[in-house]
Amino acid sequence: MAAAGLLASGGTGVDQAARRPFVAALVLLGVTDLWFGVLPNLGTTDLTGDETLLPWIAARYVVGVLFVLAGAEWPRWSTARLVTVSLLALVAIEVVIVTGPSPALPTVIGADGFPQPTPVQRAFEIVPMALFGLGAFLAERLYRRDEQPLERWLSWALIIGVFTQLHEAIFPSGLGPVITSADLLRAVTALVLLAGVVRQLARLRADRVRALDVSQADLRELREVSSRLQDYVEREASFRSVVTHELSTPVMTISAYGHLLQRGGDAPARQRAVDGIVTEARRLRTLIDRMDDLKEMEDTALSVDLRPVAIAPLLDEAGSFGRALAGEHAVHVSSEDRTLPLDPVRISQVLRNLITNAVRHAPVGTPIVLEGRARDGTYVIRVADRGPGVGVHAEELFEKYRRGQDDAEGTGLGLWVVRQIVNAHGGTVAFERPTDTGARVRVVLPLQESVEENR
């Protein structure tokens, strides 16, 4: 009955619909042993041995059939329905026994005091034995298919049941008051069934623990994949922002020179505008060809193509670029010419980004100063404006996507790109000091080729 309760609770992990006949068989075993065996011996009922023997044997028939049905996984009735049908069958047998003629099947007591089986009684015991044997075979077949411990233990229990029935056929004892070896075999059968259910529960617990471990491992792997995918999406979005920022500068310059041509002016001014458009178009072409470097800027340190370059022309060009921007700023260039190991396209990006930043924040018409001086084995470039300054958190402006409080138009990438390029040259870039009357950015580049390692 305990095994039936554990199975009926649904906690063993087996297919409940297929195992309901097994539960019904266990319930029927418990009920018939209690009603036809335990209670008469306790004197709580008026049933005699003759009145309990045939119902008890009939119960073995029904139980054997239920065990066979459990092994065959049919029918998939509810447990209550199976138990009800089985009990009704037993009641019908009891009614036939009580109301019909006496079957005269009591055992004959021999001279030695032990019951002697009759041929009819032996025949009655053989059929349940065959049913238990068939149930054991079907249960073993289920075990080989599903590898559920319950099927293996059920098979063993039914094999013991076969020997129990064989014992009853040879040495019939019915359900008398004396405990016999057949009773011990039935007790072993019950213990084996209970052990099988307990083993099934242990197996289920172990399977659930393993499934939980697998689920947690899958969840961790899913999180890692999701994190990598999210990182990839973020890097791709950041890369698009960098490309947009870098390509917008020459496009903006070409647009400014185009406006100068529309306004007309003398021949030298028009020629400067045309030269500027050609130069910016060439620069734009170079940036497009170096898109892989922009991608590299997102993933690792930026590579640069260093070669000896005069710095003064780059500063002058940056000054012209600033004067062409909107805002009517006078860009004053003061430079000391030196030849440095530079990537001219990249350093031009640095100067233009700094000039663009100064023009964006400085009041209209205010001057911007761009100067370059050699100092102690380095070349120092300063860009100063008369804007609102950068405050005490100036260093944070070199981080990606960080903008000043008054910067409504910037992308937060200009100064970050500047630092990436300057670092690739072996230099440094920083705001010199916070001020309320303007900002001053200092770029320090090495004069010697000690930066070869940064190529």
SVG drawing of the C-alpha trace seen along z (x, -y; Angstrom):
<svg xmlns="http://www.w3.org/2000/svg" viewBox="-27 -90 92 130">
<polyline fill="none" stroke="black" stroke-width="0.4" points="0.0,0.0 2.9,-2.3 4.4,-1.6 1.0,-2.3 0.7,-5.6 4.2,-6.7 3.4,-5.7 -0.1,-7.4 1.5,-10.6 3.1,-11.1 6.5,-11.7 8.4,-8.8 8.7,-10.3 7.2,-7.3 4.4,-7.4 1.4,-7.6 -1.2,-6.6 0.8,-3.4 1.5,-2.5 -2.0,-2.9 -2.7,0.9 0.4,1.4 -1.0,-1.0 -4.4,0.7 -2.7,4.1 -0.8,2.9 -4.0,1.5 -5.9,4.7 -3.1,6.7 -3.2,4.6 -7.0,4.6 -7.4,8.4 -4.6,9.3 -6.1,7.0 -9.8,8.2 -9.2,11.9 -6.1,12.5 -5.3,10.0 -8.8,9.2 -10.1,12.8 -7.0,13.8 -7.6,10.8 -11.1,12.0 -12.7,8.8 -14.8,10.5 -16.9,13.7 -15.2,15.0 -13.9,18.6 -11.1,20.2 -13.5,21.6 -14.9,18.2 -11.6,16.4 -9.5,18.9 -11.3,18.6 -11.7,14.8 -8.0,14.5 -7.0,16.8 -9.4,14.9 -7.7,11.6 -4.4,13.2 -6.0,13.8 -7.1,10.2 -3.8,8.9 -1.9,11.0 -4.0,9.6 -3.3,6.1 0.4,6.7 0.2,8.0 -1.7,4.9 0.9,2.7 3.7,4.5 1.7,4.1 1.0,0.4 -2.8,0.9 -5.5,-0.2 -4.8,-3.8 -7.7,-4.0 -7.6,-6.1 -6.4,-4.3 -9.8,-4.7 -11.5,-3.1 -9.1,-0.2 -9.5,0.4 -13.2,0.1 -13.5,2.6 -11.1,5.0 -13.0,4.7 -16.4,5.3 -14.9,8.4 -13.9,9.7 -17.3,8.8 -19.0,10.7 -16.7,13.7 -17.6,13.4 -21.4,13.3 -21.0,16.4 -19.2,18.2 -21.6,17.2 -24.8,17.9 -23.6,20.9 -22.9,24.5 -19.9,25.2 -16.9,25.7 -15.4,28.1 -11.9,26.8 -10.6,26.8 -7.2,28.4 -6.9,31.8 -4.8,32.1 -2.4,35.0 -1.1,37.3 1.8,34.9 -0.5,32.1 0.2,30.1 -2.3,29.2 -2.3,31.4 -3.1,29.9 -5.9,31.2 -5.6,31.3 -8.2,28.5 -6.3,26.3 -3.1,26.8 -4.8,25.8 -6.1,22.7 -2.6,21.6 -1.0,22.3 -2.9,19.6 -1.7,16.7 1.8,18.1 1.6,17.9 0.2,14.4 3.0,13.2 5.6,14.8 4.1,13.0 4.1,9.7 7.7,10.2 8.7,10.8 6.8,7.6 8.3,5.6 11.8,6.6 11.1,5.7 10.0,2.2 13.2,1.9 15.3,2.7 13.5,0.0 13.2,-2.8 15.9,-1.8 13.6,-2.9 14.6,-1.1 10.9,-0.6 10.4,1.8 13.4,3.9 12.3,4.2 8.8,5.0 10.1,7.8 12.0,9.2 9.0,8.9 6.8,10.8 9.4,13.5 9.2,13.9 5.4,13.9 5.8,16.8 7.7,18.8 5.1,17.8 2.3,19.3 4.4,22.4 4.9,22.8 1.1,22.4 0.5,25.1 2.8,27.6 2.2,26.6 -1.2,24.9 -1.7,22.8 -4.4,20.4 -4.5,17.6 -4.5,19.5 -3.3,18.3 0.1,19.9 2.9,17.9 4.4,20.0 7.2,19.7 4.7,18.6 3.8,15.7 7.5,14.8 7.7,14.9 4.8,12.5 6.5,10.2 9.6,10.2 7.6,9.4 6.1,6.4 9.5,5.3 11.0,5.6 8.1,3.6 8.6,0.9 12.4,0.9 11.7,0.5 9.6,-2.5 12.2,-4.0 14.9,-3.3 12.8,-4.9 12.5,-8.0 16.2,-8.1 16.8,-7.8 14.3,-10.5 16.1,-12.8 19.4,-12.1 18.0,-12.8 16.5,-16.0 19.8,-17.1 21.6,-16.3 18.9,-18.0 19.2,-21.1 23.0,-21.1 22.6,-20.8 19.9,-23.5 22.2,-25.8 25.1,-25.1 22.9,-25.8 21.7,-29.0 25.2,-30.1 26.2,-29.4 23.1,-31.2 24.0,-34.2 27.6,-34.1 26.3,-33.9 23.9,-36.7 26.6,-38.8 28.9,-38.3 26.1,-39.1 25.2,-42.2 28.9,-43.2 29.0,-42.7 25.9,-44.8 27.3,-47.5 30.7,-47.5 29.0,-47.6 26.9,-50.5 30.0,-52.3 31.9,-51.6 29.1,-53.2 29.2,-56.2 33.0,-56.5 32.7,-56.2 30.0,-58.8 32.0,-61.2 35.2,-60.8 33.6,-61.1 31.4,-64.1 34.5,-66.4 35.7,-66.4 32.1,-66.5 31.5,-69.6 34.7,-71.2 33.8,-70.5 30.4,-72.1 32.0,-75.2 34.3,-75.6 31.3,-75.2 29.5,-78.0 32.6,-80.2 32.5,-79.5 28.8,-80.4 29.4,-83.7 32.0,-84.5 34.9,-86.8 38.2,-87.4 40.1,-84.8 42.6,-83.9 39.7,-83.2 37.9,-81.0 41.2,-79.2 41.7,-78.5 38.2,-77.1 38.7,-74.8 42.1,-73.7 40.4,-73.0 37.6,-71.0 40.2,-68.9 42.2,-68.4 39.2,-67.4 38.0,-65.0 41.4,-63.3 41.3,-63.2 37.8,-61.7 39.0,-59.1 41.9,-58.2 39.5,-57.8 37.2,-55.6 40.2,-53.4 41.1,-53.1 37.8,-52.0 39.5,-48.9 41.7,-51.1 38.5,-52.7 37.2,-49.2 40.6,-48.4 40.2,-51.5 37.1,-49.9 38.8,-46.5 42.5,-47.2 45.1,-49.9 45.0,-52.0 47.9,-51.4 49.5,-54.3 51.8,-54.7 54.7,-56.7 57.1,-58.6 59.1,-61.8 56.7,-64.7 57.1,-68.5 54.5,-69.6 54.1,-73.3 52.2,-72.7 49.8,-70.5 49.2,-73.2 48.7,-75.8 46.2,-73.5 44.3,-73.1 44.2,-76.9 42.7,-77.2 40.2,-74.5 39.1,-76.4 38.7,-79.7 36.4,-78.0 34.0,-76.8 30.9,-78.7 31.3,-81.2 33.7,-83.7 36.5,-82.7 40.0,-84.1 42.3,-81.1 45.8,-82.3 48.5,-79.8 52.0,-80.1 54.3,-77.2 57.9,-76.1 58.6,-73.8 60.0,-70.4 60.1,-67.0 58.4,-64.4 57.6,-60.7 53.9,-61.1 51.0,-59.6 50.0,-62.9 46.4,-61.8 45.9,-60.8 47.5,-64.0 45.4,-66.1 42.4,-64.4 43.6,-65.3 44.1,-69.0 40.7,-69.2 38.8,-67.6 40.4,-70.0 39.7,-73.0 36.1,-71.8 35.6,-71.4 36.9,-74.9 34.7,-76.4 31.6,-74.6 32.0,-76.0 33.6,-79.4 31.3,-82.5 30.9,-83.7 33.8,-86.0 36.2,-85.1 39.7,-84.1 41.1,-80.6 44.9,-80.1 46.8,-77.1 50.4,-76.9 53.2,-74.4 56.6,-74.4 59.5,-72.0 60.1,-71.4 62.6,-68.9 62.6,-66.3 58.8,-66.6 56.6,-68.8 53.8,-70.5 50.7,-71.6 48.1,-73.8 44.6,-74.7 42.9,-77.5 39.5,-79.1 37.5,-81.6 34.5,-79.5 32.9,-78.5 35.7,-76.1 35.5,-72.5 35.1,-72.5 36.8,-70.2 35.8,-67.0 37.8,-67.7 39.5,-64.3 36.1,-62.5 35.6,-64.3 38.2,-62.0 36.0,-59.0 33.7,-57.6 30.3,-59.3 31.1,-61.9 30.0,-65.4 30.2,-68.7 27.1,-70.1 26.7,-72.8 27.4,-70.5 24.1,-69.8 25.6,-69.0 28.6,-66.8 28.6,-63.0 31.0,-62.5 33.6,-60.8 35.9,-63.7 38.2,-63.9 38.1,-60.1 39.3,-59.7 42.0,-62.3 43.3,-60.4 43.4,-57.1 45.4,-58.6 47.8,-60.5 48.4,-57.4 49.2,-55.4 51.9,-58.0 53.3,-57.5 52.1,-60.9 49.6,-62.4 46.7,-64.7 45.0,-66.6 43.3,-69.8 45.9,-72.0 43.8,-73.3 40.1,-74.0 39.2,-77.6 36.0,-79.7 37.3,-81.8 38.0,-79.1 39.6,-75.7 43.1,-74.8 44.1,-71.4 47.7,-70.2 49.0,-67.5 52.5,-66.3 54.3,-64.2 57.8,-62.7 60.4,-64.2 62.5,-61.1 61.7,-57.7 61.3,-56.1 57.7,-55.6 58.7,-52.9 57.2,-50.4 53.8,-52.0 53.7,-51.4"/>
</svg>
